[in-house]
């Protein structure tokens, strides 16, 4: 029986060793998995934090850009307002021309038209008095191919030159608006 006892002890000892060895192997695998999972969680947490920081930075940059754009647009609006004021003042100045200035302008325009065609001038309502002045009548006397119409252009200063159904608009607000299109970018560059 002693042999059976010794054999039992040996089997138990071997089984215990194998069990302990398997238990240690399982423990190592479990520890490795736990460590790997822990590292993955740390990496995931770091990525989440980095992502949140990146989103916050992007939001911050977007807000900064929005504020810069708003400020730039306000500045541009003020510049445009100033330029409009300059052009509006130019129209007012032209509308307040005296007989000499108006007749010189009219003479300059008439000197460039074809004398072999019939032309008609329709005065702006605000320039009728100037068209009836002696200086303008003197200018018109040099251009026999130009007649002055009895019609007027409502609420305008300057005149319209007509020839063969085509109107050439020399009303001051229209002339300044044309100049405005051409010169606004240059004036903005020079002034600002």
C-alpha positions as CSV (number, residue, x, y, z in Angstrom):
1,X,0.0,0.0,0.0
2,X,2.8,2.2,0.5
3,X,3.5,2.1,-3.1
4,X,0.1,3.3,-3.8
5,X,0.6,6.1,-1.3
6,X,3.9,7.1,-2.8
7,X,2.3,6.9,-6.3
8,X,-0.6,9.0,-5.1
9,X,1.7,11.6,-3.6
10,X,3.7,11.7,-6.9
11,X,0.6,12.0,-9.0
12,X,-0.7,14.6,-6.7
13,X,2.6,16.4,-6.8
14,X,2.8,16.2,-10.6
15,X,-0.8,17.3,-11.0
16,X,-0.2,20.2,-8.5
17,X,2.9,21.2,-10.5
18,X,1.0,21.0,-13.8
19,X,-1.9,22.9,-12.3
20,X,0.4,25.5,-10.8
21,X,2.2,25.8,-14.2
22,X,-1.1,26.2,-16.1
23,X,-2.4,28.6,-13.5
24,X,0.8,30.7,-13.8
25,X,0.5,30.5,-17.6
26,X,-3.2,31.6,-17.4
27,X,-2.2,34.3,-14.9
28,X,0.5,35.6,-17.3
29,X,-2.0,35.6,-20.2
30,X,-4.5,37.4,-18.0
31,X,-1.9,39.9,-16.8
32,X,-0.7,40.5,-20.4
33,X,-4.3,41.0,-21.5
34,X,-5.0,43.3,-18.6
35,X,-1.8,45.3,-19.4
36,X,-2.7,45.4,-23.1
37,X,-6.3,46.5,-22.4
38,X,-5.0,49.1,-19.9
39,X,-2.5,50.4,-22.6
40,X,-5.3,50.5,-25.2
41,X,-7.5,52.4,-22.7
42,X,-4.7,54.9,-22.0
43,X,-4.1,55.3,-25.8
44,X,-7.8,55.7,-26.4
45,X,-8.1,58.3,-23.6
46,X,-5.1,60.2,-25.0
47,X,-6.6,60.1,-28.5
48,X,-9.9,61.4,-27.1
49,X,-8.2,64.2,-25.2
50,X,-6.1,65.1,-28.3
51,X,-9.3,65.0,-30.4
52,X,-11.1,67.3,-27.9
53,X,-8.1,69.7,-27.8
54,X,-8.0,69.7,-31.6
55,X,-11.7,70.4,-31.8
56,X,-11.4,73.2,-29.3
57,X,-8.4,74.6,-31.2
58,X,-10.4,74.4,-34.5
59,X,-13.4,76.1,-32.8
60,X,-11.1,78.8,-31.4
61,X,-9.4,79.4,-34.8
62,X,-12.8,79.5,-36.5
63,X,-14.1,82.1,-34.0
64,X,-10.9,84.2,-34.4
65,X,-11.3,84.0,-38.2
66,X,-15.0,84.9,-37.9
67,X,-14.2,87.9,-35.8
68,X,-11.4,89.0,-38.2
69,X,-13.8,88.6,-41.2
70,X,-16.5,90.6,-39.3
71,X,-14.0,93.3,-38.5
72,X,-12.7,93.4,-42.1
73,X,-16.2,93.6,-43.4
74,X,-17.0,96.5,-41.0
75,X,-13.8,98.3,-42.2
76,X,-14.7,97.7,-45.8
77,X,-18.2,99.0,-45.2
78,X,-16.8,102.2,-43.7
79,X,-14.4,102.6,-46.5
80,X,-17.2,102.1,-49.0
81,X,-19.3,104.6,-47.1
82,X,-16.4,107.1,-47.3
83,X,-15.9,106.5,-51.0
84,X,-19.7,106.9,-51.6
85,X,-19.5,110.2,-49.7
86,X,-16.7,111.4,-51.9
87,X,-18.6,110.5,-55.1
88,X,-21.9,112.0,-53.7
89,X,-20.0,115.2,-53.0
90,X,-18.6,115.2,-56.6
91,X,-22.2,115.0,-57.9
92,X,-23.2,117.8,-55.6
93,X,-20.3,119.9,-56.9
94,X,-21.2,119.3,-60.5
95,X,-24.8,120.1,-59.8
96,X,-23.7,123.5,-58.4
97,X,-21.6,124.5,-61.4
98,X,-21.9,128.1,-62.5
99,X,-22.5,129.2,-66.1
100,X,-18.8,129.3,-67.0
101,X,-18.1,125.7,-65.7
102,X,-21.3,124.3,-67.3
103,X,-20.6,126.0,-70.7
104,X,-17.0,124.8,-70.7
105,X,-18.2,121.2,-70.1
106,X,-20.9,121.5,-72.8
107,X,-18.3,122.9,-75.2
108,X,-16.0,120.0,-74.5
109,X,-18.7,117.5,-75.2
110,X,-20.0,119.2,-78.3
111,X,-16.5,119.6,-79.8
112,X,-16.2,115.8,-80.0
113,X,-19.4,115.0,-81.8
114,X,-19.8,114.4,-85.5
115,X,-20.8,117.8,-87.1
116,X,-22.3,116.0,-90.1
117,X,-25.2,114.6,-88.1
118,X,-28.2,116.3,-86.4
119,X,-28.0,116.3,-82.6
120,X,-30.5,117.3,-79.9
121,X,-29.8,118.2,-76.3
122,X,-32.4,117.4,-73.6
123,X,-31.5,119.4,-70.5
124,X,-31.7,118.0,-67.0
125,X,-34.5,119.7,-65.0
126,X,-31.9,121.1,-62.6
127,X,-29.8,122.6,-65.4
128,X,-32.5,124.4,-67.4
129,X,-31.5,127.7,-66.0
130,X,-27.8,127.1,-67.1
131,X,-28.9,126.1,-70.5
132,X,-30.7,129.4,-70.9
133,X,-27.6,131.4,-69.8
134,X,-25.8,133.7,-72.3
135,X,-22.5,131.7,-72.0
136,X,-24.3,128.4,-73.0
137,X,-26.2,130.1,-75.8
138,X,-22.8,131.4,-77.1
139,X,-21.4,127.9,-77.0
140,X,-24.5,126.5,-78.8
141,X,-24.2,129.2,-81.5
142,X,-21.0,127.5,-82.7
143,X,-22.8,124.2,-83.2
144,X,-25.6,124.8,-85.7
145,X,-26.2,121.1,-86.0
146,X,-27.3,120.9,-82.4
147,X,-30.8,121.9,-81.2
148,X,-32.1,122.2,-77.7
149,X,-35.2,120.2,-76.9
150,X,-38.1,121.7,-74.9
151,X,-38.3,118.4,-72.9
152,X,-36.3,118.0,-69.7
153,X,-35.0,115.0,-67.7
154,X,-36.8,115.0,-64.4
155,X,-34.8,115.6,-61.2
156,X,-31.4,115.5,-63.0
157,X,-28.6,118.0,-63.6
158,X,-26.6,117.9,-66.8
159,X,-28.1,116.8,-70.1
160,X,-28.7,114.0,-72.6
161,X,-27.3,114.3,-76.1
162,X,-29.5,112.5,-78.7
163,X,-28.7,111.5,-82.2
164,X,-30.6,109.1,-84.4
165,X,-32.5,107.4,-81.5
166,X,-29.3,106.9,-79.4
167,X,-29.0,108.7,-76.1
168,X,-25.6,109.8,-74.7
169,X,-26.2,110.5,-71.0
170,X,-24.2,113.4,-69.6
171,X,-26.4,113.8,-66.5
172,X,-23.9,114.4,-63.7
173,X,-25.0,111.5,-61.4
174,X,-24.7,109.1,-64.2
175,X,-21.2,110.3,-65.2
176,X,-20.0,110.1,-61.6
177,X,-21.5,106.6,-61.3
178,X,-19.5,105.5,-64.3
179,X,-16.4,107.1,-62.9
180,X,-17.2,105.4,-59.6
181,X,-17.1,101.9,-61.3
182,X,-13.7,102.7,-62.9
183,X,-12.0,104.5,-60.1
184,X,-13.3,103.1,-56.8
185,X,-10.6,100.3,-56.6
186,X,-7.8,102.9,-57.4
187,X,-9.2,105.4,-54.9
188,X,-9.6,102.8,-52.2
189,X,-6.0,101.8,-52.7
190,X,-4.7,105.3,-52.6
191,X,-6.9,106.4,-49.7
192,X,-6.5,103.4,-47.5
